[in-house]
Amino acid sequence: MNELTSEQKRLILENKETVEKILNYEETKQEHYDKNNWRMVWDYGDVGCDYRPLHKLYACGVLHLPFGASGKLKNYALKDRRGVKEFLIETNGKTTEIEITKNEKITDELPDDLFNIVSGYSDIKKIFLLSLKSDKPVHILLEGPPASAKSLFLMEIERLGKASVILAGLATSAGIRDVLIDTPEHTIIDEIDKVKDSQDLSSLLSWMESGRIIITKNNNHTEIKGKGWVFAACNT
């Protein structure tokens, strides 16, 4: 297997408790999986870990989806279990500083295998690629029934390392506003139909139309400018 990148090492250390739970689950259950001729897969409920770090660990390549995804259920596994285990042993009890270069954080070139995990939908893949390669933001909204690869498309965008993810059903309006204030290059919003706050929607629309966020506090107005793409999904 390839050596872990500094970005992967950083995320493993930041989410060490979660990664250790995953590693323990896979090593403990491997014999059972082998006896039944099953391939190792799990979701956060099986492992008993926080689901929130899993998106980032998948996006940077620490986790993968052996069988793809179905609806909201993501069947993960460690991509390089031995490499992760060796890194955890090496850094156990040590203060480790990880230097991350700009090229590892943000890759201007799109991966050759981007969207390969999605079966079919060649026309939608083409639209995404045209959007990502555009000099100016081209936003995309995916609307469809559950288990129609919407979340999988959004998860692939996360792999680019430039994305801020919003789960609209769980986020507060202040949380969404705070994300936009950071002017992310790619904003991913799942379940966007659950965003009901008018001010929140107004801020999002302003960002999408003009790349501007205006913050008003104590009669003071602050304008933040940037350029970013918004990719969102909702159920029909």
C-alpha positions as CSV (number, residue, x, y, z in Angstrom):
1,M,0.0,0.0,0.0
2,N,1.1,3.6,-0.5
3,E,2.5,5.5,2.4
4,L,-0.1,7.7,4.3
5,T,-0.1,11.3,3.2
6,S,0.5,14.1,5.7
7,E,-3.2,15.1,5.3
8,Q,-4.3,11.5,6.1
9,K,-2.0,11.4,9.2
10,R,-3.3,14.7,10.4
11,L,-6.9,13.6,10.2
12,I,-6.1,10.2,11.9
13,L,-4.5,12.1,14.8
14,E,-7.4,14.6,15.0
15,N,-9.9,11.7,15.1
16,K,-7.7,9.2,16.9
17,E,-10.4,7.8,19.2
18,T,-12.7,7.2,16.2
19,V,-10.0,5.6,14.1
20,E,-8.9,3.3,17.1
21,K,-12.5,2.2,17.4
22,I,-12.7,1.4,13.7
23,L,-9.4,-0.5,13.8
24,N,-10.4,-2.5,16.9
25,Y,-13.8,-3.4,15.3
26,E,-12.2,-4.6,12.0
27,E,-9.5,-6.6,13.8
28,T,-12.0,-8.2,16.3
29,K,-14.6,-9.0,13.6
30,Q,-12.2,-10.1,10.8
31,E,-12.3,-13.8,11.8
32,H,-16.1,-13.8,11.9
33,Y,-16.2,-12.1,8.5
34,D,-13.7,-14.6,7.0
35,K,-15.7,-17.7,8.3
36,N,-18.8,-16.4,6.6
37,N,-16.9,-15.4,3.4
38,W,-18.0,-11.8,3.9
39,R,-16.1,-8.7,2.9
40,M,-15.3,-6.3,5.7
41,V,-17.8,-3.4,5.8
42,W,-19.5,-1.5,8.6
43,D,-21.4,1.7,9.4
44,Y,-20.9,4.0,12.4
45,G,-23.6,2.1,14.4
46,D,-21.7,-1.2,14.1
47,V,-18.4,0.4,15.4
48,G,-20.1,2.6,18.0
49,C,-18.3,5.8,16.8
50,D,-19.2,9.3,16.0
51,Y,-20.4,9.5,12.4
52,R,-19.2,13.1,11.7
53,P,-15.5,12.4,11.1
54,L,-16.2,9.6,8.7
55,H,-16.9,11.9,5.8
56,K,-13.5,13.6,6.1
57,L,-11.7,10.2,6.6
58,Y,-13.4,9.0,3.4
59,A,-12.7,12.1,1.5
60,C,-8.9,11.9,2.2
61,G,-8.7,8.2,1.4
62,V,-8.3,6.7,4.9
63,L,-11.7,5.0,4.4
64,H,-13.3,3.6,1.3
65,L,-16.7,2.2,0.3
66,P,-16.2,-1.4,-0.9
67,F,-19.8,-1.7,-2.1
68,G,-20.7,1.9,-2.7
69,A,-23.5,3.5,-0.8
70,S,-27.3,3.0,-0.5
71,G,-29.4,6.0,0.6
72,K,-28.1,7.4,3.9
73,L,-26.3,4.1,4.8
74,K,-22.6,4.2,4.1
75,N,-20.7,0.9,4.3
76,Y,-17.1,1.8,5.1
77,A,-13.9,0.0,5.7
78,L,-10.3,1.1,6.3
79,K,-8.5,1.3,2.9
80,D,-5.1,0.5,4.4
81,R,-5.6,-1.1,7.8
82,R,-2.0,-2.2,8.3
83,G,-0.7,1.3,7.4
84,V,-3.1,3.0,9.8
85,K,-2.2,0.5,12.6
86,E,1.5,1.0,12.1
87,F,1.0,4.8,12.2
88,L,-1.0,4.7,15.4
89,I,1.6,2.5,17.1
90,E,4.4,4.8,15.9
91,T,2.8,7.9,17.3
92,N,1.4,6.4,20.5
93,G,2.3,8.5,23.5
94,K,4.2,11.0,21.3
95,T,3.6,14.6,20.3
96,T,3.6,14.5,16.6
97,E,3.6,17.5,14.3
98,I,2.3,17.0,10.8
99,E,3.4,19.5,8.1
100,I,0.8,19.8,5.4
101,T,1.8,21.3,2.1
102,K,-0.6,23.3,0.0
103,N,-0.5,20.7,-2.8
104,E,-1.7,18.0,-0.4
105,K,-4.5,20.1,1.0
106,I,-5.9,21.3,-2.3
107,T,-5.4,19.6,-5.6
108,D,-6.2,21.7,-8.7
109,E,-6.2,18.6,-10.9
110,L,-9.3,16.4,-10.7
111,P,-8.7,12.8,-9.8
112,D,-9.0,10.4,-12.8
113,D,-11.3,8.2,-10.8
114,L,-13.6,11.0,-9.7
115,F,-17.3,9.6,-9.7
116,N,-16.1,6.2,-10.8
117,I,-17.8,4.7,-7.7
118,V,-21.2,6.0,-9.1
119,S,-22.7,3.5,-11.5
120,G,-24.4,5.1,-14.5
121,Y,-25.6,8.7,-14.5
122,S,-23.0,9.6,-17.2
123,D,-24.9,12.8,-18.1
124,I,-24.8,14.0,-14.5
125,K,-21.1,13.1,-14.2
126,K,-20.5,15.3,-17.3
127,I,-22.4,18.2,-15.8
128,F,-20.4,18.0,-12.5
129,L,-17.1,17.9,-14.4
130,L,-18.1,20.9,-16.5
131,S,-19.0,22.8,-13.3
132,L,-15.8,21.9,-11.5
133,K,-13.7,23.0,-14.5
134,S,-15.5,26.2,-15.0
135,D,-13.7,29.5,-14.1
136,K,-16.9,30.9,-12.6
137,P,-19.1,29.1,-10.1
138,V,-21.8,26.8,-11.6
139,H,-24.0,25.5,-8.8
140,I,-25.8,22.1,-8.9
141,L,-28.9,20.8,-7.1
142,L,-29.6,17.1,-7.2
143,E,-33.2,16.2,-6.7
144,G,-34.5,12.6,-6.6
145,P,-35.8,9.7,-4.6
146,P,-33.7,8.0,-1.9
147,A,-30.9,5.7,-3.0
148,S,-30.4,7.5,-6.3
149,A,-26.7,8.2,-5.8
150,K,-27.2,11.9,-4.7
151,S,-25.2,11.5,-1.5
152,L,-22.5,9.5,-3.3
153,F,-22.0,12.4,-5.8
154,L,-21.7,14.8,-2.9
155,M,-19.2,12.5,-1.1
156,E,-17.0,12.4,-4.2
157,I,-16.9,16.2,-4.2
158,E,-15.5,16.0,-0.6
159,R,-12.5,14.1,-2.0
160,L,-11.2,17.3,-3.6
161,G,-10.2,18.6,-0.2
162,K,-11.7,22.0,-0.7
163,A,-15.2,21.3,0.6
164,S,-17.3,22.4,3.6
165,V,-20.1,20.0,4.4
166,I,-23.5,21.0,5.8
167,L,-26.1,18.5,6.9
168,A,-29.1,20.8,6.8
169,G,-31.2,18.5,8.9
170,L,-28.7,18.9,11.8
171,A,-27.3,22.4,11.3
172,T,-28.5,25.6,12.8
173,S,-28.8,28.7,10.7
174,A,-25.8,30.2,12.5
175,G,-23.8,27.1,11.7
176,I,-24.6,27.5,8.0
177,R,-23.7,31.2,8.1
178,D,-20.4,30.5,9.8
179,V,-19.5,28.0,7.1
180,L,-20.2,30.5,4.3
181,I,-18.2,33.2,6.2
182,D,-15.1,31.0,5.7
183,T,-15.7,31.4,1.9
184,P,-15.3,27.7,1.1
185,E,-14.5,26.8,-2.5
186,H,-17.0,24.0,-2.5
187,T,-20.0,24.0,-0.2
188,I,-21.9,20.7,0.1
189,I,-25.4,20.8,1.5
190,D,-27.3,17.5,2.0
191,E,-31.1,17.7,2.6
192,I,-31.2,21.3,1.5
193,D,-35.0,21.1,1.6
194,K,-34.7,21.2,5.4
195,V,-33.2,24.7,5.4
196,K,-36.2,26.8,6.4
197,D,-34.8,29.9,7.9
198,S,-35.4,32.9,5.6
199,Q,-32.2,34.7,6.6
200,D,-30.2,31.5,6.1
201,L,-31.6,31.1,2.6
202,S,-31.0,34.7,1.8
203,S,-27.4,34.4,2.8
204,L,-27.0,31.3,0.7
205,L,-28.7,32.9,-2.3
206,S,-26.4,36.0,-2.0
207,W,-23.3,33.8,-1.9
208,M,-24.4,31.8,-4.9
209,E,-25.4,34.8,-7.0
210,S,-22.6,37.3,-6.2
211,G,-20.1,35.6,-3.9
212,R,-21.0,38.1,-1.1
213,I,-22.0,37.6,2.5
214,I,-23.2,40.6,4.5
215,I,-23.0,40.4,8.3
216,T,-25.0,42.9,10.4
217,K,-24.3,43.3,14.1
218,N,-24.9,46.2,16.4
219,N,-25.7,48.4,13.3
220,N,-22.3,47.5,11.8
221,H,-22.2,45.9,8.4
222,T,-19.4,43.7,7.2
223,E,-19.2,42.4,3.7
224,I,-17.2,39.3,2.8
225,K,-16.4,38.5,-0.8
226,G,-15.3,35.2,-2.3
227,K,-15.9,32.7,-5.0
228,G,-17.4,29.3,-4.3
229,W,-19.4,26.5,-5.9
230,V,-22.5,25.1,-4.1
231,F,-23.5,21.4,-4.6
232,A,-26.7,20.4,-2.9
233,A,-29.2,17.5,-2.8
234,C,-32.8,16.9,-1.7
235,N,-35.4,14.2,-1.9
236,T,-38.4,14.4,-4.2
